[in-house]
Structures are given as structure tokens and as C-alpha cells.
Amino acid sequence: MAPVPLISIVDDDDNVRLATGGLVETFGYDVETFKSGEAFLSSKSLEKTKCLIADVRMRGMSGPQLQEHLLRMGTKIPVIFITSFPLGSVRDQVMERGAVAYLTKPFDRDTLENRLQLALERE
């Protein structure tokens, strides 16, 4: 039996982080949630994470900054970005760096599940 993939969620909004985590759990994945990029980077989950869902705009390290940091570390975790403030320039930047998706909140269940499947196929 294959291990259940770990999906890590980084969002500084408690409600969004918990709701997204609960939704991802309904897809059958293990979930870890983090209030900041820094907390994720210092966690034991970093090495086990098969896909990262990160908010674009957060206090401290932004989602794109987190992606850039992971790439500099040589860590190629597939990233799905979520945002309430979609900007084409940010979308283009993170997609050029290899992001799987750039979703506008609120996103629907099927879209997120589909993007997670794509991310795990990449991983």
C-alpha cells in the first residue's frame, strides 16, 4: 500500500488555512498547516511534503518568496498558489518558476482537487 501524500498548507489567515486543510483532507490526503513560510521551512514536514498550497500575500515571507527560497535550496516541491488579490504579473512570475496553479479565492473543490492531482503527478 502506497503512503498517503502529505500536503502542506501555508496561509496566515486562520480561517482560510483551516478550511483549506479540511477540504484537502476530504480528498484523502494527509495535511499539515502552517501560519507562515518561515514555520513551514523550519518544520519536519518540509522533507515529507509532496505538494505545497501557499497564499500569495502573507505577513513576513510571501508565497512567491517562499517558492523562490525553496528553489534556491534545490527543493522542487510542486506549489499551488491561492490568492484573494490576483495579479497577472505575480501569476506569470510564479508560473514561470514552475508553480502548478494560481487560484483565486474562493476556488471550487473540483478545481483544487484536479490541481492537486496534477501536482502529485509532477512530483
N, C-alpha and C positions, 0 to 999 in steps of 0.2 A: 504494500500500500504506500503510495507516494505521500510525502509530508504535505500538510496544508500550507499554502503560501502565506507568508506574513506581509501584510500591507500596513505601512506606516503612514499616519496622517499628521501633518503639521499645520496648525491653524491657531492663531492667537485668540480667536473668538470661541469661547467655551461652548456655546450652543451649536455652532456650525461643526466644531470638532467632534462633539459627542453625537450629533445627528448623523454626520458622515460616517463615523465609526460604526454606529448601529446599523446603518444601511449596508455598509460593506460586509459586516458580519452576516447579514441575511443572505449574502451571495455564497457563504460557506468558507470565507477566508478568516484567518487569524488577524487580529487588528491590535496595533499599538498606537496610541495617540500622544502627541507632544504639543506643548504650548508655544514652542519656539524652535527655530532651526538649530540654535545652539544646544538645546536639550536633546534633540534628535542626534546631532553629531557626537555628543558625549555619551550616548546610550549604548547598551549592549545589543540593541536591536539593529543598529546600523549594518552590521555584517550579515544579519539574517533577512533583512528586508528585500522582498522581491519586487515591490513597486512602492513608490512614494507618491502620496497625494499631498500637494502643498499649496497653501494660499499664496497668492502673488504679493499682496500688501500685508505686511505684519510689522509690529514694532520690533526694533532690532534688525536682525537679518531678514531680508525679504526672501520670497520664494526663488526669484531668479538668482539672488546672491547665494542661496543655499545650493542651487543647481550648479553654479559656477564653482563653488567650493568643492562639491563632490567630484566634479570633472577634474579639477586640479589635483585631487587626491588619487585620481585614477579609478574612482568608484563609478561604475556605469549602471546605477540603479535607474530603471525606467521611471520617468516623472510625469504625473498628470497634474497640471495646474488648474486651480479653481480661483475665480475672482468675481467680485461684485462690481469691479471697475475695469471693464475690458478696454484695452488699448491695443491697437494694431501693431504699434512699434514693439511693445513688450511681447505680444504673441509671436511676432516674427523672430524676435531675439531668442526666446526660449525654444521655439520650434527648430530654429537653425542649430541650436545646441543639442538637439535630439529629443526634446520632450515628445511624449506620446500624444498629448492632447492639451488644449487650453479651453476650459469650460467656464461659461458664465453662470454664476449663481442666480437663481436656483436652477440646477440642472436636473434632468429627469433620471429616474432609476435605470432605465434601459440603456441610456447613453453612457452612464458611468460604468455599468456592468460590461458593456461592449468594449469600452476603452481599457478597462482592467484586463479583460481577456487579451486584447491586443498587446498590452504591456507585458503580460506574462509570456506571451508567445515570443516576444523580443528577448526577454530575459533568458 
